[in-house]
């Protein structure tokens, strides 16, 4: 292939060929071809001249390559400079963002050494820029925060960048702060990590207080002896406390989010209660107090309760309702027993009154009756024969004895039995009231 070009480019009569290497500092750069029509030996001066031409050609080729390389390098340098200017303009915009960002931004090594920090990071950490730069990020944290940061560093070493990690920090003034920290890689900087800081101390404190309040309210609800049920505006049950479980017979897991509040009342009772809540007749609009109604238990039985309920509002708009139910079954059972006891007591009081009255009447009536019977008997004995006076005296004695028998029965009254007299008037039935076995009183 080396001789293809000369053979094609030159006439065939040039049969002789002489080659001179073109080289510079022992580095071959090419070959100088000389063609002759006839074979002959070059003279010494011709050979020297041709070697000089070959060497000069080598120098020229090197210079040409240098110029070409310089031109290419200059072109690359110009493009690199233009690209650098473009990136610099973009970075100026990001630098302004970093400086004005409300979140703290720190650039650090994977080992935790701080390389860069913005003003917000200095403010959050309670440090100035000089004291914050070139120190290890772990030294800013409290002991428990340092323990967590060790796990973060292990993740960073695996190119795993955690987000929203809570790290407690102790400022030079001794103030404890909670930082929400997110980590990300820095482009084209394999050993650098960008750290975004946000002071969430107040938010975390508020969250803990809300958690405590929620847990306390949950304990209050769970400890209530009255059933508490809450539902949204669509009737979906959201709250069903243990007392409600005991009252209805359902488990909370079977009711919350699964049953509609209408299923917990018989008929259209739920609609009636909602109308009562929205009216002003039971404690004010949106509230009902002391409303006696009935619930529908799991086994289908109705449960008498006393309801206090209200609408749940958010920013003035109703979003649901809550009801507190007092189970009246035990109270009604006690009321029935009390009524029966009162009736029994009333009967006993009547019996005692009748017995006392009968005893007093018998005592007071016996003396005059005895006197009347004695004098009537004396008169009857003093009259001889049959006469109107004799018959009248005998009649007085007979009626007095009958009256004495009535008084004796009155003295034996043990209970209170009555019978109709005139119209709706009732009087004591003496015959039934002196029976030996009183009727059994139902309880």
Secondary structure, 3 states (H helix, E strand, C coil): CCCHHHHHHCCCCCCEEEEEEEEECCEEEEEEEEEECCCCCCCHHHHHHHHHHHHHHHHHHHHHHHHHHHHHHHHHHHHHHHHHHHHHHHHHHHHHHHHHCCCEEEEEECCCEEEEECHHHHHHHCCCHHHHCCCEHHHHECHHHHHHHHHHHHHHHCCCCCCCEEEEEECCCCCEEEEEEEEEEECCEEEEEEEEEEECHHHHHHHHHHHHHHHHHHHHHHHCCCEEEEEECCCEEEEECHHHHHHHCCCHHHHCCCCEHHHHCCCCHHHHHHHHHHCCCCCCCCEEEEEEEEEECCCCCEEEEEEEEEEEEECCEEEEEEEEEEECHHHHHHHHHHHHHHHHHHHHHHHHHHHHHHHHHHHHHHHHHHHHHHHHHHHHHHCCCCCHHHHHHHHHHHHHHHHHHHHHHHHCCCCCCEEECCCCCEEECHHHHCCCCCCCCCC
